[in-house]
Amino acid sequence: MEVANPDHKRPMYLEVQINDVHVRRVLVDIGSSVDVIPLATLTAAGIPCKRITKVEGQIVGFRNSTEMSIGYIQLDLKAEPICSQTRFYVLDVDVSYHILLGRPWLNKHKLICSTYHQCIKGRLGTKVICILANQTPFDQTETHYADTEFYDDFANRWENDVSKPTNTSMAHWEEIRELSDSDLRNVLEKKRNKKEANTQCIKVTLPDGRTAYRL
């Protein structure tokens, strides 16, 4: 399989659907032993928190840092052509992805992930399948995310938007240059609260006439 830029360092982002909501930025990480969904994604998709099974646990990350999980939730996940119920651990964290798929999902479906080839391959019955990565996981309002440096093109925010930012937007330098640490934290907290209030699932009409809901 030919690769346009053999020296690329792109991560693997997929487009999927959860409970019929289109999600644009799903990070596939073979180093993760759990599948994760941030609480902000559930809120934006209109999925009630009462569906979360409350089980506390620690998720260990880079340099043995830990995050406490709220619990887990079972969701219908569609990564065409694969459709299955998937268990996600729910974390209340600010991250650049909307969902993280780790080894449980990959191994369940006997899939092989190649960040180099930007695709996932496997078999569905006797048929060989190939799920291509999303080459425009970010739009121009999300250039503050570190992973955007690996992409040359951005999604059109109005025509192809399938997501809302899940992280806190950066403050303008004029707003913060003379602030103390405590005042700076207050500014960022206000921006985060405003973002959470505005994040929502939107109803759109697809080119074929179907109605879909996008995050």
Backbone torsions as a table, in degrees:
resi	resn	phi	psi	omega
1	MET	NA	125.2	-177.7
2	GLU	-74.7	141.7	177.1
3	VAL	-118.8	125.3	-175.2
4	ALA	-61.8	-40.7	-179.7
5	ASN	-127.7	93.6	-175.3
6	PRO	-61.9	-20.5	-177.3
7	ASP	-95.3	12.6	-176.5
8	HIS	-67.4	157.9	178.9
9	LYS	-125.1	30.3	-175.4
10	ARG	-70.2	139.4	169.5
11	PRO	-74.5	179.0	179.9
12	MET	-105.2	109.5	175.2
13	TYR	-114.1	131.6	177.1
14	LEU	-110.7	163.1	166.7
15	GLU	-106.1	131.3	-179.1
16	VAL	-138.6	179.1	171.1
17	GLN	-125.0	136.3	170.2
18	ILE	-121.7	122.4	-178.4
19	ASN	48.3	44.1	177.2
20	ASP	69.6	14.8	173.7
21	VAL	-104.5	127.6	-176.8
22	HIS	-79.7	124.9	-178.2
23	VAL	-119.7	126.3	-171.2
24	ARG	-88.4	-30.2	-169.7
25	ARG	-120.7	88.7	-179.8
26	VAL	-114.5	111.0	-177.1
27	LEU	-82.3	128.7	175.2
28	VAL	-101.5	120.8	-173.7
29	ASP	-131.4	106.1	-178.9
30	ILE	-71.1	-8.8	177.4
31	GLY	-86.4	-5.0	-178.4
32	SER	-97.3	131.6	179.1
33	SER	-91.5	3.9	177.6
34	VAL	-137.6	156.8	170.5
35	ASP	-96.4	133.4	-170.2
36	VAL	-125.5	142.6	170.5
37	ILE	-133.1	125.6	177.4
38	PRO	-68.2	150.1	178.4
39	LEU	-59.4	-34.8	179.6
40	ALA	-61.4	-33.0	178.7
41	THR	-68.5	-41.9	177.2
42	LEU	-61.4	-43.6	-179.4
43	THR	-62.5	-45.4	-178.9
44	ALA	-65.0	-33.3	-178.8
45	ALA	-83.4	-3.1	179.1
46	GLY	74.1	24.8	179.3
47	ILE	-91.9	119.3	-174.0
48	PRO	-66.3	141.5	-179.4
49	CYS	-65.7	-19.7	-179.8
50	LYS	-65.7	-14.5	177.1
51	ARG	-79.2	-12.4	179.6
52	ILE	-75.0	128.7	172.8
53	THR	-81.8	114.6	-172.6
54	LYS	-74.1	104.2	175.4
55	VAL	-139.3	112.5	180.0
56	GLU	-75.5	142.8	178.3
57	GLY	-166.9	161.7	-179.8
58	GLN	-102.6	133.1	173.4
59	ILE	-106.3	117.7	-176.3
60	VAL	-93.7	130.2	-177.5
61	GLY	-119.6	-148.3	-176.1
62	PHE	-60.6	135.7	179.7
63	ARG	57.6	32.5	177.5
64	ASN	62.3	20.9	173.0
65	SER	-70.4	148.3	-175.7
66	THR	-122.9	147.6	172.4
67	GLU	-127.4	137.9	178.3
68	MET	-84.6	127.7	177.2
69	SER	-81.7	146.4	176.3
70	ILE	-75.7	-32.0	-177.0
71	GLY	159.1	-155.2	177.7
72	TYR	-135.0	161.0	-179.0
73	ILE	-142.5	142.7	176.7
74	GLN	-97.0	124.2	-179.3
75	LEU	-130.9	149.7	172.8
76	ASP	-76.8	117.8	-178.9
77	LEU	-114.2	128.1	177.4
78	LYS	-118.5	113.2	171.0
79	ALA	-121.1	88.3	-167.5
80	GLU	-47.8	131.0	8.0
81	PRO	-97.1	16.2	-177.2
82	ILE	-91.3	127.5	177.0
83	CYS	-129.2	126.0	-178.7
84	SER	-161.7	160.2	171.4
85	GLN	-77.7	132.6	-176.4
86	THR	-129.7	136.0	177.4
87	ARG	-91.3	123.6	177.6
88	PHE	-114.0	138.8	169.2
89	TYR	-86.4	135.8	-174.1
90	VAL	-99.1	126.0	178.3
91	LEU	-123.5	140.7	175.0
92	ASP	-95.0	80.8	-175.2
93	VAL	-136.3	156.8	173.7
94	ASP	-97.2	113.7	-178.5
95	VAL	-139.3	165.3	-177.4
96	SER	-81.0	-20.4	-179.3
97	TYR	-94.8	161.0	176.3
98	HIS	-96.1	-27.4	176.5
99	ILE	-146.9	147.2	172.3
100	LEU	-120.2	123.6	175.9
101	LEU	-105.8	123.2	-178.5
102	GLY	-111.3	-153.9	-177.2
103	ARG	-63.7	-33.2	179.9
104	PRO	-56.4	-45.7	-179.3
105	TRP	-70.4	-43.0	179.9
106	LEU	-62.2	-47.3	-176.3
107	ASN	-71.4	-33.2	178.4
108	LYS	-57.9	-38.2	-176.8
109	HIS	-104.2	8.7	176.0
110	LYS	56.1	51.3	-176.0
111	LEU	-105.9	151.8	176.3
112	ILE	-117.3	126.0	-178.4
113	CYS	-101.7	129.6	176.4
114	SER	-123.4	104.6	175.6
115	THR	-66.7	-30.0	178.9
116	TYR	-63.2	-48.6	-179.3
117	HIS	-86.1	-5.0	179.0
118	GLN	55.0	50.2	177.2
119	CYS	-159.9	165.4	174.3
120	ILE	-122.2	131.4	-178.2
121	LYS	-123.3	153.5	178.2
122	GLY	-177.5	-160.4	178.4
123	ARG	-128.7	142.2	171.7
124	LEU	-120.6	98.3	-169.6
125	GLY	70.6	-121.0	179.0
126	THR	-100.6	0.2	-175.2
127	LYS	-96.1	131.9	174.7
128	VAL	-77.1	130.8	-179.4
129	ILE	-119.8	153.5	178.4
130	CYS	-140.3	118.3	178.5
131	ILE	-103.0	116.5	-176.5
132	LEU	-83.8	147.4	177.5
133	ALA	-70.9	155.1	173.1
134	ASN	-80.6	118.2	-176.6
135	GLN	-86.4	-4.4	175.4
136	THR	-133.6	66.8	-177.5
137	PRO	-75.8	-12.7	-177.7
138	PHE	-121.5	152.6	170.0
139	ASP	-107.6	-179.9	-171.5
140	GLN	-70.9	-13.8	176.5
141	THR	-84.0	-2.9	-173.3
142	GLU	-116.9	24.9	-176.6
143	THR	-71.1	-6.9	178.2
144	HIS	-78.3	-10.8	176.3
145	TYR	-75.4	139.6	-175.2
146	ALA	-60.9	-37.5	-175.2
147	ASP	-67.7	-15.2	-178.2
148	THR	-65.4	-19.7	-179.8
149	GLU	-66.1	-16.0	-179.0
150	PHE	-91.2	1.2	-176.2
151	TYR	-122.4	141.8	179.4
152	ASP	-95.4	-26.5	-176.2
153	ASP	-117.5	153.7	179.3
154	PHE	-123.7	152.7	176.9
155	ALA	-68.3	146.5	173.7
156	ASN	-72.3	118.8	-172.7
157	ARG	-60.5	-32.6	-172.6
158	TRP	-96.2	-34.6	-175.7
159	GLU	-91.7	-36.2	-173.0
160	ASN	-118.4	14.7	-174.8
161	ASP	-68.1	126.0	177.1
162	VAL	-125.2	14.0	-178.5
163	SER	-157.7	162.8	171.2
164	LYS	-119.2	149.8	178.6
165	PRO	-57.1	139.2	178.7
166	THR	-104.6	-2.2	-179.2
167	ASN	-108.1	172.7	-179.6
168	THR	-81.7	128.9	-179.2
169	SER	-67.8	152.3	-179.1
170	MET	-77.8	141.5	178.2
171	ALA	-78.6	152.0	175.3
172	HIS	-70.0	146.2	-177.6
173	TRP	-58.5	-37.0	-179.4
174	GLU	-62.6	-26.5	-178.5
175	GLU	-77.6	-26.3	-166.6
176	ILE	-121.6	-8.0	-169.0
177	ARG	-64.0	-26.7	-178.8
178	GLU	-108.7	12.7	-177.1
179	LEU	-87.5	150.3	172.0
180	SER	-77.3	170.9	-179.4
181	ASP	-59.6	-41.8	-178.2
182	SER	-67.8	-39.8	177.9
183	ASP	-66.4	-37.2	178.6
184	LEU	-63.0	-41.9	177.9
185	ARG	-61.9	-38.1	179.3
186	ASN	-64.9	-40.7	178.5
187	VAL	-62.2	-46.5	-179.3
188	LEU	-65.7	-36.3	179.3
189	GLU	-66.6	-39.6	177.2
190	LYS	-63.2	-41.1	178.6
191	LYS	-64.3	-40.0	179.6
192	ARG	-64.6	-43.6	179.7
193	ASN	-63.9	-39.2	178.2
194	LYS	-64.8	-41.3	178.9
195	LYS	-62.0	-42.9	-178.4
196	GLU	-66.0	-34.3	180.0
197	ALA	-70.1	-32.0	-176.4
198	ASN	-90.6	-15.8	-178.1
199	THR	-71.7	127.1	-178.7
200	GLN	-157.6	164.8	176.2
201	CYS	-86.8	135.7	-177.7
202	ILE	-114.1	149.9	179.2
203	LYS	-96.7	128.6	-178.5
204	VAL	-133.2	158.9	175.3
205	THR	-106.1	122.5	-178.7
206	LEU	-76.4	162.6	-179.8
207	PRO	-56.1	-29.2	-179.2
208	ASP	-86.7	5.2	176.3
209	GLY	96.6	-11.8	180.0
210	ARG	-72.5	153.9	176.1
211	THR	-97.7	137.2	179.0
212	ALA	-138.6	160.2	176.6
213	TYR	-115.1	131.1	-174.4
214	ARG	-122.9	143.3	179.2
215	LEU	-94.5	NA	NA
